Amino acid sequence: MTNYAIRCRHADLNPQKQTIVMGVLNVTPDSFSDGGRFLNNAAITTQCKKLISDGAHIIDVGGESSRPFSEPVPLEQELERVTSAVRAIRSFSDIPISVDTTKSEVAKAALDKGADMINDISALRFDERMADLVAQRGVPVILMHMKGTPRDMQLNPYYEDVIKEIHDFFEERIEFCLSRDIGRHQIILDPGIGFGKRFLDNLDIINNIKAFLDLQRPILVGPSRKAFLGEITGIKTPSHRDVATCGAVVAAVLNGAGLVRVHEPGCCIDAIKVAHALRIRKGESE
């Protein structure tokens, strides 16, 4: 049986035993749903304690917005945002911390301050030194599928077969990682909901997560508050889409997702329990 355990410095997580919930902490002024809310240590501490009490297993810290059409953030600015947040969290908690960055300098500094894993939306493509860092530190790494960059990814994205293209991309990235001495056991795959995807592409991804399970790595899905949920519900304000997020999370878990990345874990935990009960019952009846 394939071992899906995610070995972090501060905890071992097993998405085969429970869905791993990643709580989002954006320490940016311009993130699409909560930009500007968590820019000082007091706000960061309050929010992280809430994420933990609500059931998050990992906190994902991001210092550069990756919303559609966003501009890159200077290195020094991202470094200060991320390392300050990691220090603040480590002052009161040993919860695993993921750093959401495409820059090896930021990732290294965050790991040095106590972070556990790297969440790279470029799948190690934007910074040639990131692969070496992941290999040297032996940390888990999330490889996400994205067409283009945040600045241009939503400019008429097109796929003949979105599931096949993502699957092929994952295969290529896994082979790249293995060629750079990154162990298969370190890899987590994220099909990139909302990153260079059309409305129906996002629905197809959630419906077809099982198509990626032959790659024998945990699948992370991040539908939280995304625009496609607004198209479904008519809710224009991202922060009001948490109930819709729960619906997408349940569907993702039922279809095989091992990790979910959300802004409000509290409203998803009970929904995930229902999805687990349904999966267990289905397994018992087959």
C-alpha positions in Angstrom: 0.0 0.0 0.0 1.3 3.4 -1.0 2.4 5.5 2.0 0.9 9.0 1.8 2.2 10.2 5.2 3.4 13.8 5.1 6.4 14.1 7.4 6.8 17.6 8.8 9.2 18.8 11.4 6.5 19.4 13.9 4.0 16.6 13.1 3.3 13.7 10.8 0.1 14.0 8.9 -1.7 11.2 7.1 -4.4 12.1 4.5 -5.3 8.4 4.3 -6.6 8.5 7.8 -8.2 12.0 7.8 -8.6 14.9 5.4 -5.8 17.4 6.2 -7.2 20.9 6.5 -4.8 23.7 5.6 -5.8 27.1 7.0 -4.9 30.1 4.9 -3.0 33.1 6.4 -2.5 35.9 3.8 -0.1 38.5 5.2 -0.7 40.7 2.2 -2.6 44.0 1.6 -4.1 42.8 -1.7 -5.2 39.1 -1.4 -8.6 38.6 -3.1 -10.7 37.8 0.0 -8.9 39.0 3.1 -6.1 41.3 2.0 -5.0 43.8 4.6 -6.5 42.0 7.6 -3.4 40.3 9.0 -0.5 42.7 8.7 0.7 42.9 12.3 1.7 40.3 14.9 -1.4 40.8 17.0 -3.7 40.2 14.1 -1.6 37.3 12.9 -1.6 35.7 16.4 -5.4 36.2 16.8 -6.2 34.7 13.4 -3.8 31.7 13.8 -5.2 30.8 17.2 -8.7 30.9 15.6 -7.5 28.7 12.7 -6.0 26.2 15.1 -9.1 26.1 17.4 -11.3 25.7 14.4 -9.4 22.5 13.5 -6.7 23.4 11.0 -3.8 20.9 10.8 -1.5 23.2 8.8 -1.2 27.0 8.5 -0.3 28.2 5.0 1.5 31.6 5.1 1.6 33.7 2.0 3.3 37.0 1.6 2.5 37.6 -2.1 -1.0 37.7 -3.6 -1.6 35.2 -6.4 -5.0 36.5 -7.3 -5.7 36.9 -11.0 -3.8 39.9 -12.5 -1.8 40.5 -9.4 1.7 42.0 -9.6 4.9 40.4 -8.2 6.0 41.6 -4.7 9.7 42.6 -4.2 11.8 39.9 -2.5 12.6 41.9 0.6 9.0 42.8 1.2 7.8 39.2 0.9 10.7 38.0 3.1 9.7 40.4 5.9 6.0 39.5 5.7 6.5 35.8 5.7 9.3 35.5 8.3 7.5 37.8 10.7 4.4 35.7 10.4 6.3 32.4 10.9 8.1 33.9 14.0 4.8 35.0 15.4 3.2 31.6 15.0 6.2 29.8 16.4 6.0 32.0 19.5 2.9 30.1 20.7 2.4 27.0 18.5 4.1 24.0 17.0 1.5 23.5 14.3 3.0 22.6 10.9 3.5 25.7 8.8 3.5 25.8 5.0 5.0 28.8 3.2 3.2 29.8 0.0 6.0 31.2 -2.2 7.8 30.7 -5.5 11.0 32.3 -4.3 13.7 30.0 -2.8 15.1 32.9 -0.7 11.7 33.3 1.0 11.2 29.5 1.4 14.7 29.1 2.9 14.2 32.0 5.4 10.8 30.6 6.4 12.2 27.1 7.0 15.0 28.6 9.0 12.5 30.3 11.2 10.5 27.1 11.8 8.3 26.5 8.8 7.8 22.8 7.8 6.9 22.7 4.1 6.8 24.6 0.8 3.7 25.4 -1.3 4.9 26.5 -4.7 2.2 27.5 -7.2 4.7 27.3 -10.0 5.6 23.7 -9.2 9.3 24.6 -8.9 9.4 26.3 -12.3 9.8 30.0 -11.4 13.0 29.7 -9.4 15.7 27.2 -10.4 17.1 27.1 -6.9 13.8 25.9 -5.3 14.3 22.3 -6.3 17.7 22.2 -4.7 16.3 23.7 -1.5 13.5 21.1 -1.3 16.0 18.3 -1.9 18.5 19.5 0.6 16.0 20.1 3.4 13.9 17.0 2.6 10.7 18.9 3.3 7.2 18.2 1.8 6.4 20.3 -1.3 3.1 21.1 -2.9 3.3 21.2 -6.7 0.4 23.2 -8.3 -0.8 23.3 -11.9 -1.1 26.8 -13.3 -1.1 28.1 -16.8 1.1 31.2 -17.1 1.5 33.5 -14.1 -1.0 35.1 -11.7 -0.7 38.2 -13.8 -1.9 36.6 -17.0 -3.3 33.2 -16.1 -7.0 34.2 -16.6 -6.5 35.8 -20.0 -8.5 33.3 -22.1 -7.2 30.0 -20.7 -8.0 27.0 -22.9 -7.8 23.2 -22.7 -8.7 20.5 -25.1 -8.9 18.1 -22.1 -8.2 19.8 -18.7 -7.8 16.6 -16.7 -5.4 15.0 -19.2 -3.3 18.2 -19.4 -3.0 18.5 -15.6 -2.2 14.8 -15.3 0.5 15.1 -17.9 1.9 18.1 -16.1 2.0 16.3 -12.8 3.8 13.3 -14.4 6.4 15.7 -15.9 6.9 17.5 -12.6 7.2 14.3 -10.6 9.9 13.1 -13.0 11.6 16.4 -12.6 11.6 16.2 -8.9 13.0 12.6 -8.9 15.8 13.8 -11.2 16.7 16.5 -8.7 16.8 14.1 -5.7 13.4 15.1 -4.3 11.7 12.0 -3.0 8.3 10.9 -4.3 7.2 10.8 -0.6 7.8 14.6 -0.3 5.4 15.5 -3.1 1.8 16.7 -2.8 -0.2 17.6 -5.9 -2.6 20.5 -6.4 -4.6 20.8 -9.6 -4.9 24.5 -9.2 -8.6 25.4 -8.9 -8.9 29.0 -10.2 -5.4 29.2 -11.5 -5.7 29.5 -15.3 -9.0 27.7 -15.4 -12.4 28.4 -16.9 -15.6 28.0 -14.9 -16.3 24.5 -16.2 -12.7 23.5 -15.8 -12.9 24.0 -12.0 -16.0 21.8 -11.9 -14.4 19.1 -14.0 -11.3 19.1 -11.7 -13.4 18.5 -8.6 -15.5 15.8 -10.3 -12.4 14.0 -11.5 -9.9 14.1 -8.7 -9.7 10.3 -8.8 -8.1 10.6 -12.2 -4.9 11.8 -10.4 -4.8 9.1 -7.8 -2.8 6.8 -10.0 0.1 9.1 -9.5 0.1 7.8 -5.9 0.5 11.1 -4.2 -1.9 13.1 -2.0 -4.1 15.5 -3.8 -4.7 19.0 -2.4 -7.7 21.0 -3.5 -8.1 24.7 -2.8 -11.6 25.9 -3.8 -12.0 28.4 -0.9 -14.0 31.5 -1.8 -12.9 31.2 -5.5 -14.7 33.1 -8.3 -16.3 29.9 -9.7 -18.3 29.6 -6.5 -19.5 33.2 -7.0 -20.7 32.3 -10.5 -22.6 29.4 -9.0 -24.2 31.2 -6.1 -24.3 34.8 -7.3 -22.4 35.9 -4.2 -20.0 38.7 -5.3 -18.1 39.2 -2.1 -15.4 36.4 -1.7 -15.6 36.4 2.1 -19.3 35.5 2.0 -18.6 32.3 0.0 -17.7 30.1 3.0 -20.9 28.0 2.8 -20.3 27.5 -0.9 -16.7 26.5 -0.1 -18.0 23.8 2.2 -20.0 22.3 -0.7 -17.0 22.2 -2.9 -14.9 20.7 -0.1 -17.4 17.9 0.5 -17.4 17.1 -3.2 -13.6 17.2 -3.3 -13.3 14.8 -0.4 -15.9 12.4 -1.7 -13.9 12.3 -5.0 -10.6 11.6 -3.3 -8.9 14.8 -2.1 -6.6 14.2 0.8 -6.0 17.8 1.7 -8.1 21.0 1.4 -6.9 24.6 1.7 -9.5 26.9 3.1 -9.9 30.3 4.8 -12.4 29.2 7.4 -11.7 25.6 8.7 -14.4 25.8 11.3 -17.3 25.7 8.8 -15.7 22.8 6.8 -14.7 20.4 9.6 -18.2 19.0 10.2 -18.9 18.9 6.5 -15.7 16.9 6.0 -16.9 14.5 8.8 -20.1 13.8 6.8 -18.0 13.2 3.6 -15.9 10.7 5.5 -18.9 8.9 6.8 -20.3 8.6 3.3 -17.0 7.3 2.0 -16.7 4.7 4.7 -20.3 3.6 4.2 -19.7 3.3 0.4 -16.6 1.2 1.0 -18.5 -1.1 3.4 -21.3 -1.6 0.9 -19.1 -2.3 -2.2 
